[in-house]
Amino acid sequence: MRTRQLGMSMAVALFCIAQPAHAVSPGMFFSQKQDSAVIVLQEVIPVGGSSAADLFHRARVWTTISYVSAKDVTQFSDVDAGIVINKGWFPEDFVGTPVDIGHSLIIEAKEGRYRYTLYDLQWTGPQGKLPVEECFGKDGKPKDTWFGGALTNTRRQLRSLLASLQDGMKPDDWQVGDQRTSLRAPVTSRDVVYPRDKAGNITFQDVVTVGGASVDDLYIRAMKWTTHAYVSAKDVTHMADKKLGIVIAKGWFDDTIMGAATVITGHTLVIEVRDGKYRCTIDRLPWSSGKLIGYGVPLETCFKSGDTPDLGLRGSLERTRGRLFDMIDSLRVAMVKPTENW
């Protein structure tokens, strides 16, 4: 998912959503235009046993993980008010026409529940900007089949975004033994095996016990490792919160295909620390040719079936897999090493 600031003032943003009668059920949106002149998707979701502060922090973490740069996307956040306001976009291809789908998203947290409001939906393409509302005719239906297909794709993207948010707002009481990353599976003459989650997404995850180490100790170790592991920790670190015990970094690997074309594989690294243990997760791996760092197609699309790579990509996928496992191994060494008492 790519993101950027869309340039709408805070005052205008709040004015546009201060009309609860215009909110529609996300399960129905885009089936036809609503009575309102503005399409607003809004829902209140209960999350039992979660405080307003917990939900606020989960919203921040979700934003940091979900967008290429939360620094650019987050327009406003306040823990006391329990609110996060984001403005982002993601790319889509409508029958060969590249289009960016812009959106504004407000996440508000209260005790045991949160509310999202998704609005300011617009397409930006070669011909300029087009609000989604203008894609409907007077009868409330898409103007033509092209608009109908484009609205279907937009609905799919937005549903995926909201499903991801709902998952990110749930409590996550991870325990030692939750890791999905097994030992390095051997690379066969045909396959390159990456660890995957239940949905089939490539996910490296490791949960490690570190006896006698406090949250503060492990947080400092994680930050020191991040500083040494990347060329510039300032550039790749998107969240570092000692109180929450979390570090989120976004980096990339350079590689070549058949010794010629340069390819970039990005990654999102999340290190979470608690007393006596830590969890490392590496996922969201965009793959692209050239220098489009942070963008591109999911690495999963580089496989033609299962663990069998597309023609010409096997060598690059092997090297990328090895480097990701090396990261996990290097972090483990740094995290279990006792704090030096000099």
ZAKOLTOR-456759 format. One record per residue (C-alpha): residue number from 1; residue in one letter; chain; x, y, z. Coordinates in nm, 3 decimals, decimal comma. Example, Ala and Ser with C-alpha at 12.3 -4.5 7.8 and 13.67 -1.06 7.14 Angstrom:
BEGIN
R mivo loke marti      px      py      pz
R    1    A     A   1,230  -0,450   0,780
R    2    S     A   1,367  -0,106   0,714
This chain:
BEGIN
R mivo loke marti      px      py      pz
R    1    M     A   0,000   0,000   0,000
R    2    R     A   0,142   0,339  -0,095
R    3    T     A   0,055   0,653   0,093
R    4    R     A   0,097   1,028   0,076
R    5    Q     A  -0,050   1,347   0,211
R    6    L     A  -0,351   1,452   0,007
R    7    G     A  -0,342   1,817   0,105
R    8    M     A  -0,688   1,864   0,262
R    9    S     A  -0,698   2,102   0,557
R   10    M     A  -0,793   1,970   0,900
R   11    A     A  -1,088   2,209   0,924
R   12    V     A  -1,234   2,091   0,596
R   13    A     A  -1,175   1,728   0,690
R   14    L     A  -1,366   1,759   1,015
R   15    F     A  -1,648   1,950   0,845
R   16    C     A  -1,695   1,677   0,586
R   17    I     A  -1,748   1,403   0,841
R   18    A     A  -1,953   1,595   1,092
R   19    Q     A  -2,269   1,455   0,933
R   20    P     A  -2,346   1,117   1,096
R   21    A     A  -2,664   1,079   0,892
R   22    H     A  -2,444   1,039   0,586
R   23    A     A  -2,255   0,738   0,723
R   24    V     A  -2,332   0,412   0,548
R   25    S     A  -2,283   0,048   0,630
R   26    P     A  -1,950  -0,077   0,488
R   27    G     A  -2,122  -0,398   0,381
R   28    M     A  -2,342  -0,200   0,139
R   29    F     A  -2,112   0,071   0,009
R   30    F     A  -2,089   0,137  -0,361
R   31    S     A  -2,386  -0,088  -0,443
R   32    Q     A  -2,545   0,243  -0,533
R   33    K     A  -2,485   0,604  -0,444
R   34    Q     A  -2,619   0,712  -0,107
R   35    D     A  -2,875   0,991  -0,060
R   36    S     A  -2,597   1,209   0,076
R   37    A     A  -2,381   1,414  -0,159
R   38    V     A  -2,076   1,268   0,016
R   39    I     A  -2,000   0,898   0,070
R   40    V     A  -1,883   0,834   0,425
R   41    L     A  -1,817   0,485   0,563
R   42    Q     A  -1,845   0,465   0,939
R   43    E     A  -1,874   0,185   1,193
R   44    V     A  -1,837   0,139   1,569
R   45    I     A  -1,666  -0,188   1,664
R   46    P     A  -1,659  -0,327   2,020
R   47    V     A  -1,330  -0,466   2,154
R   48    G     A  -1,400  -0,614   2,497
R   49    G     A  -1,147  -0,564   2,773
R   50    S     A  -0,949  -0,296   2,588
R   51    S     A  -0,896   0,051   2,728
R   52    A     A  -0,912   0,367   2,519
R   53    A     A  -0,534   0,404   2,553
R   54    D     A  -0,476   0,045   2,436
R   55    L     A  -0,693   0,100   2,129
R   56    F     A  -0,524   0,431   2,050
R   57    H     A  -0,180   0,270   2,059
R   58    R     A  -0,299  -0,021   1,844
R   59    A     A  -0,428   0,231   1,590
R   60    R     A  -0,085   0,396   1,581
R   61    V     A   0,095   0,065   1,539
R   62    W     A  -0,149  -0,046   1,266
R   63    T     A  -0,097   0,282   1,080
R   64    T     A   0,281   0,250   1,099
R   65    I     A   0,277  -0,106   0,969
R   66    S     A   0,008  -0,060   0,704
R   67    Y     A   0,138   0,247   0,521
R   68    V     A   0,475   0,298   0,355
R   69    S     A   0,534   0,609   0,566
R   70    A     A   0,315   0,685   0,865
R   71    K     A   0,515   1,008   0,902
R   72    D     A   0,359   1,135   0,579
R   73    V     A   0,014   0,983   0,630
R   74    T     A  -0,073   1,070   0,989
R   75    Q     A  -0,207   1,425   0,999
R   76    F     A  -0,300   1,429   1,366
R   77    S     A  -0,290   1,197   1,666
R   78    D     A  -0,363   1,260   2,032
R   79    V     A  -0,364   0,996   2,305
R   80    D     A  -0,581   1,202   2,544
R   81    A     A  -0,848   1,253   2,277
R   82    G     A  -0,798   0,896   2,153
R   83    I     A  -0,787   0,994   1,787
R   84    V     A  -0,570   0,926   1,482
R   85    I     A  -0,634   1,096   1,147
R   86    N     A  -0,468   0,955   0,835
R   87    K     A  -0,469   1,060   0,469
R   88    G     A  -0,336   0,797   0,231
R   89    W     A  -0,368   0,633  -0,107
R   90    F     A  -0,302   0,303  -0,277
R   91    P     A  -0,240   0,220  -0,641
R   92    E     A  -0,484   0,040  -0,868
R   93    D     A  -0,497  -0,046  -1,236
R   94    F     A  -0,833   0,005  -1,404
R   95    V     A  -0,822  -0,178  -1,738
R   96    G     A  -0,469  -0,059  -1,812
R   97    T     A  -0,518   0,288  -1,661
R   98    P     A  -0,303   0,351  -1,349
R   99    V     A  -0,509   0,519  -1,078
R  100    D     A  -0,434   0,616  -0,719
R  101    I     A  -0,724   0,569  -0,477
R  102    G     A  -0,707   0,842  -0,215
R  103    H     A  -0,883   0,827   0,120
R  104    S     A  -0,901   0,989   0,461
R  105    L     A  -0,940   0,770   0,767
R  106    I     A  -1,023   0,874   1,122
R  107    I     A  -0,985   0,622   1,407
R  108    E     A  -1,138   0,722   1,742
R  109    A     A  -1,089   0,515   2,057
R  110    K     A  -1,303   0,485   2,370
R  111    E     A  -1,322   0,228   2,648
R  112    G     A  -1,406  -0,108   2,491
R  113    R     A  -1,473   0,022   2,142
R  114    Y     A  -1,343   0,224   1,852
R  115    R     A  -1,498   0,400   1,554
R  116    Y     A  -1,353   0,439   1,208
R  117    T     A  -1,468   0,696   0,954
R  118    L     A  -1,351   0,657   0,594
R  119    Y     A  -1,426   0,944   0,359
R  120    D     A  -1,281   1,182   0,095
R  121    L     A  -1,260   0,897  -0,158
R  122    Q     A  -1,111   1,003  -0,488
R  123    W     A  -0,923   0,868  -0,786
R  124    T     A  -0,615   1,041  -0,924
R  125    G     A  -0,508   0,940  -1,273
R  126    P     A  -0,370   1,081  -1,600
R  127    Q     A  -0,673   1,310  -1,636
R  128    G     A  -0,654   1,452  -1,283
R  129    K     A  -0,868   1,391  -0,972
R  130    L     A  -1,218   1,249  -0,965
R  131    P     A  -1,427   1,213  -0,645
R  132    V     A  -1,586   0,869  -0,624
R  133    E     A  -1,928   1,033  -0,588
R  134    E     A  -1,902   1,161  -0,947
R  135    C     A  -1,881   0,806  -1,083
R  136    F     A  -2,257   0,758  -1,035
R  137    G     A  -2,537   0,870  -1,263
R  138    K     A  -2,860   1,037  -1,154
R  139    D     A  -3,018   0,693  -1,105
R  140    G     A  -2,761   0,611  -0,836
R  141    K     A  -2,586   0,348  -1,049
R  142    P     A  -2,236   0,361  -1,204
R  143    K     A  -2,229   0,577  -1,516
R  144    D     A  -2,103   0,291  -1,734
R  145    T     A  -1,932  -0,048  -1,717
R  146    W     A  -1,585   0,107  -1,681
R  147    F     A  -1,694   0,302  -1,374
R  148    G     A  -1,870  -0,010  -1,248
R  149    G     A  -1,550  -0,214  -1,269
R  150    A     A  -1,343   0,065  -1,115
R  151    L     A  -1,588   0,095  -0,823
R  152    T     A  -1,571  -0,282  -0,770
R  153    N     A  -1,190  -0,265  -0,747
R  154    T     A  -1,207   0,033  -0,513
R  155    R     A  -1,456  -0,148  -0,290
R  156    R     A  -1,225  -0,450  -0,276
R  157    Q     A  -0,928  -0,234  -0,173
R  158    L     A  -1,123  -0,049   0,094
R  159    R     A  -1,272  -0,369   0,240
R  160    S     A  -0,919  -0,510   0,262
R  161    L     A  -0,805  -0,192   0,440
R  162    L     A  -1,092  -0,208   0,693
R  163    A     A  -1,043  -0,582   0,754
R  164    S     A  -0,675  -0,517   0,824
R  165    L     A  -0,768  -0,239   1,068
R  166    Q     A  -1,012  -0,464   1,252
R  167    D     A  -0,745  -0,733   1,285
R  168    G     A  -0,490  -0,479   1,407
R  169    M     A  -0,722  -0,346   1,678
R  170    K     A  -0,769  -0,688   1,841
R  171    P     A  -0,573  -0,781   2,157
R  172    D     A  -0,259  -0,979   2,080
R  173    D     A  -0,147  -1,179   2,383
R  174    W     A   0,142  -1,355   2,216
R  175    Q     A   0,326  -1,628   2,401
R  176    V     A   0,655  -1,808   2,363
R  177    G     A   0,596  -2,082   2,109
R  178    D     A   0,377  -1,868   1,881
R  179    Q     A   0,645  -1,849   1,615
R  180    R     A   0,549  -1,949   1,261
R  181    T     A   0,904  -1,954   1,123
R  182    S     A   1,044  -2,305   1,128
R  183    L     A   1,402  -2,404   1,060
R  184    R     A   1,527  -2,314   0,715
R  185    A     A   1,365  -2,559   0,476
R  186    P     A   1,611  -2,691   0,218
R  187    V     A   1,600  -2,531  -0,125
R  188    T     A   1,523  -2,795  -0,384
R  189    S     A   1,604  -2,788  -0,754
R  190    R     A   1,252  -2,660  -0,811
R  191    D     A   1,112  -2,486  -0,506
R  192    V     A   1,214  -2,198  -0,278
R  193    V     A   1,017  -2,242   0,046
R  194    Y     A   0,923  -1,928   0,239
R  195    P     A   0,736  -1,944   0,572
R  196    R     A   0,372  -1,842   0,527
R  197    D     A   0,080  -1,764   0,754
R  198    K     A  -0,262  -1,930   0,733
R  199    A     A  -0,370  -1,689   0,459
R  200    G     A  -0,067  -1,780   0,247
R  201    N     A   0,119  -1,452   0,308
R  202    I     A   0,496  -1,475   0,347
R  203    T     A   0,565  -1,412   0,716
R  204    F     A   0,883  -1,469   0,915
R  205    Q     A   0,816  -1,475   1,288
R  206    D     A   1,024  -1,569   1,589
R  207    V     A   0,933  -1,561   1,961
R  208    V     A   1,234  -1,603   2,190
R  209    T     A   1,273  -1,635   2,568
R  210    V     A   1,551  -1,425   2,716
R  211    G     A   1,577  -1,517   3,083
R  212    G     A   1,644  -1,232   3,327
R  213    A     A   1,608  -0,956   3,068
R  214    S     A   1,368  -0,671   3,140
R  215    V     A   1,154  -0,485   2,888
R  216    D     A   1,396  -0,192   2,902
R  217    D     A   1,698  -0,416   2,845
R  218    L     A   1,542  -0,581   2,541
R  219    Y     A   1,421  -0,252   2,397
R  220    I     A   1,772  -0,104   2,412
R  221    R     A   1,917  -0,420   2,256
R  222    A     A   1,661  -0,401   1,975
R  223    M     A   1,745  -0,036   1,907
R  224    K     A   2,120  -0,104   1,909
R  225    W     A   2,074  -0,394   1,666
R  226    T     A   1,859  -0,179   1,434
R  227    T     A   2,127   0,091   1,435
R  228    H     A   2,396  -0,158   1,334
R  229    A     A   2,184  -0,362   1,090
R  230    Y     A   2,078  -0,075   0,862
R  231    V     A   2,283   0,190   0,684
R  232    S     A   2,067   0,461   0,842
R  233    A     A   1,845   0,373   1,137
R  234    K     A   1,693   0,723   1,115
R  235    D     A   1,564   0,652   0,766
R  236    V     A   1,422   0,305   0,829
R  237    T     A   1,284   0,338   1,185
R  238    H     A   0,917   0,436   1,162
R  239    M     A   0,826   0,377   1,527
R  240    A     A   1,037   0,336   1,838
R  241    D     A   0,832   0,349   2,157
R  242    K     A   1,000   0,238   2,478
R  243    K     A   0,679   0,256   2,681
R  244    L     A   0,498   0,026   2,438
R  245    G     A   0,806  -0,190   2,390
R  246    I     A   0,799  -0,182   2,012
R  247    V     A   1,034  -0,098   1,724
R  248    I     A   0,911  -0,088   1,363
R  249    A     A   1,159  -0,059   1,077
R  250    K     A   1,110  -0,064   0,700
R  251    G     A   1,408  -0,151   0,483
R  252    W     A   1,495  -0,320   0,157
R  253    F     A   1,745  -0,543  -0,024
R  254    D     A   1,902  -0,479  -0,364
R  255    D     A   1,948  -0,773  -0,598
R  256    T     A   1,975  -0,853  -0,967
R  257    I     A   1,793  -1,088  -1,202
R  258    M     A   2,017  -1,286  -1,436
R  259    G     A   2,301  -1,049  -1,350
R  260    A     A   2,137  -0,750  -1,515
R  261    A     A   1,807  -0,598  -1,399
R  262    T     A   1,807  -0,441  -1,051
R  263    V     A   1,526  -0,547  -0,822
R  264    I     A   1,423  -0,419  -0,480
R  265    T     A   1,258  -0,629  -0,209
R  266    G     A   1,123  -0,423   0,079
R  267    H     A   1,026  -0,552   0,422
R  268    T     A   0,854  -0,443   0,740
R  269    L     A   1,027  -0,554   1,062
R  270    V     A   0,841  -0,539   1,395
R  271    I     A   1,025  -0,612   1,720
R  272    E     A   0,804  -0,635   2,031
R  273    V     A   0,957  -0,676   2,377
R  274    R     A   0,825  -0,786   2,712
R  275    D     A   0,989  -0,897   3,034
R  276    G     A   1,192  -1,206   2,951
R  277    K     A   1,095  -1,242   2,584
R  278    Y     A   1,066  -1,073   2,249
R  279    R     A   0,886  -1,131   1,919
R  280    C     A   1,023  -1,051   1,575
R  281    T     A   0,796  -1,039   1,269
R  282    I     A   0,905  -0,972   0,910
R  283    D     A   0,634  -0,945   0,646
R  284    R     A   0,481  -0,710   0,386
R  285    L     A   0,746  -0,774   0,123
R  286    P     A   0,692  -0,553  -0,185
R  287    W     A   0,899  -0,656  -0,488
R  288    S     A   0,980  -0,420  -0,774
R  289    S     A   1,226  -0,363  -1,053
R  290    G     A   1,426  -0,041  -1,045
R  291    K     A   1,445   0,186  -0,741
R  292    L     A   1,081   0,198  -0,633
R  293    I     A   1,163   0,142  -0,270
R  294    G     A   0,857   0,060  -0,059
R  295    Y     A   0,631   0,000  -0,358
R  296    G     A   0,572  -0,285  -0,599
R  297    V     A   0,386  -0,613  -0,616
R  298    P     A   0,370  -0,854  -0,319
R  299    L     A   0,659  -1,100  -0,317
R  300    E     A   0,399  -1,379  -0,315
R  301    T     A   0,320  -1,296  -0,679
R  302    C     A   0,673  -1,400  -0,781
R  303    F     A   0,569  -1,766  -0,746
R  304    K     A   0,374  -1,930  -1,026
R  305    S     A   0,235  -2,198  -0,794
R  306    G     A   0,300  -2,288  -0,432
R  307    D     A   0,673  -2,258  -0,367
R  308    T     A   0,773  -2,278  -0,734
R  309    P     A   0,919  -1,942  -0,849
R  310    D     A   0,840  -1,775  -1,178
R  311    L     A   1,093  -1,832  -1,454
R  312    G     A   1,411  -1,636  -1,396
R  313    L     A   1,335  -1,537  -1,035
R  314    R     A   1,457  -1,845  -0,850
R  315    G     A   1,808  -1,720  -0,777
R  316    S     A   1,690  -1,381  -0,653
R  317    L     A   1,422  -1,541  -0,432
R  318    E     A   1,681  -1,779  -0,284
R  319    R     A   1,914  -1,492  -0,196
R  320    T     A   1,634  -1,280  -0,050
R  321    R     A   1,511  -1,572   0,160
R  322    G     A   1,862  -1,627   0,296
R  323    R     A   1,905  -1,262   0,385
R  324    L     A   1,574  -1,254   0,574
R  325    F     A   1,670  -1,562   0,777
R  326    D     A   2,010  -1,401   0,840
R  327    M     A   1,833  -1,097   0,984
R  328    I     A   1,636  -1,312   1,226
R  329    D     A   1,951  -1,500   1,332
R  330    S     A   2,149  -1,179   1,376
R  331    L     A   1,873  -1,021   1,586
R  332    R     A   1,851  -1,331   1,804
R  333    V     A   2,224  -1,319   1,879
R  334    A     A   2,200  -0,952   1,975
R  335    M     A   1,888  -0,998   2,189
R  336    V     A   2,003  -1,294   2,398
R  337    K     A   2,347  -1,152   2,465
R  338    P     A   2,363  -1,035   2,831
R  339    T     A   2,388  -0,664   2,890
R  340    E     A   2,752  -0,572   2,936
R  341    N     A   2,838  -0,478   3,295
R  342    W     A   3,146  -0,266   3,245
